[in-house]
Amino acid sequence: MNPLNEYTLLSFVIEGTLLLGVSLAILIFHTLNLYVKRSRTLEAFQILGGLLIAIGMTYTRTIYSASGVPRTDLVIAVLLTLGGGLLIILPFFAFKPFKTDGELKAQVFALLLSPVIYWFSPLPPLGKTGATLILFGTLLIVLLLMGFVSSLAACTCLSKNILRVASWLLVFHAWLRYYAFKNPQTCIHYGVLLIYFISLLLWVYSTLETYEVLRRWL
C-alpha cells in the first residue's frame, strides 16, 4: 500500500469516527427531547446537519484532490460543512444543562486563535481560507459537542475526565495541524493525525457511555 492510499484510509477512518461521534450526540439530544418534549423540528435539523457534514466532507475531499479549487466549489464545501455543524450544535443550547464553564471558554479561545499560524501555509489565498474555515470550524463543533456531553448529569466522573483530556488533545492538535500540513506523508504528519484520532476515540467512548446511562435514567 503506497503512502497516498495509507493516508486516504486513515482519513476515512478519522472521518468515520467523527460521524459516529456526531450521530451519538444526536441520539443524546433525541433522548433528552423525549423527556423535555421540545420541538421535533430541532431533531430534524440535527439529522439534516449530520447529512450535510457527511456530504461536505466528501465534497471537500473531492475538490482538494483536484488540480485546482474553483471558487464556487469551495463556497459550497464551506457552506455544507459549517452549515451542517451549526444545525447540529445550535439545538443543544435549548437545554439548560449545557453550560459553558471557564475551561471550555479558554479552549474555544485557544482553538479560534490557532488558525493564525495556518496562514503561513503555501496554499493560495482562496484555498487557504476555505481549508481554514472547514478544518477549524469542524474542530470547534466537536469541541462544543464535547462540552455539551460533559455538562450532562448523566456523564460520569470518569467520562468527564476522559472528555477533558479529549478536548485538550483537540486543541493541541489544532496548533500542530500546520506542521502536519508542512510535512505531508511523514511521521510528523501521521503523529498529528493520531492525536486527533485519539481525541475522537475518547469523545466517542464517553458519548456512548453517557448515552447508555441517560437511556437507563429516562
C-alpha positions, 0 to 999 in steps of 0.5 A: 500500500503506497503512502497516498492510499495509507493516508486516504484510509486513515482519513476515512477512518478519522472521518468515520469516527467523527460521524459516529461521534456526531450521530451519538450526540444526536441520539443524546439530544433525541433522548433528552427531547423525549423527556423535555418534549421540545420541538421535533423540528430541532431533531430534524435539523440535527439529522439534516446537519449530520447529512450535510457534514457527511456530504461536505466532507466528501465534497471537500475531499473531492475538490482538494484532490483536484488540480485546482479549487474553483471558487464556487466549489469551495463556497459550497464545501464551506457552506455544507460543512459549517452549515451542517455543524451549526444545525447540529450544535445550535439545538443543544443550547435549548437545554439548560444543562449545557453550560459553558464553564471557564475551561471550555471558554479558554479552549474555544479561545485557544482553538479560534486563535490557532488558525493564525499560524495556518496562514503561513501555509503555501496554499493560495489565498482562496484555498487557504481560507476555505481549508481554514474555515472547514478544518477549524470550524469542524474542530470547534463543533466537536469541541462544543459537542464535547462540552455539551456531553460533559455538562450532562448529569448523566456523564460520569466522573470518569467520562468527564475526565476522559472528555477533558483530556479529549478536548485538550488533545483537540486543541493541541492538535489544532496548533500542530495541524500546520506542521502536519500540513508542512510535512505531508506523508511523514511521521510528523504528519501521521503523529498529528493525525493520531492525536486527533484520532485519539481525541475522537476515540475518547469523545466517542467512548464517553458519548456512548457511555453517557448515552447508555446511562441517560437511556437507563435514567429516562 
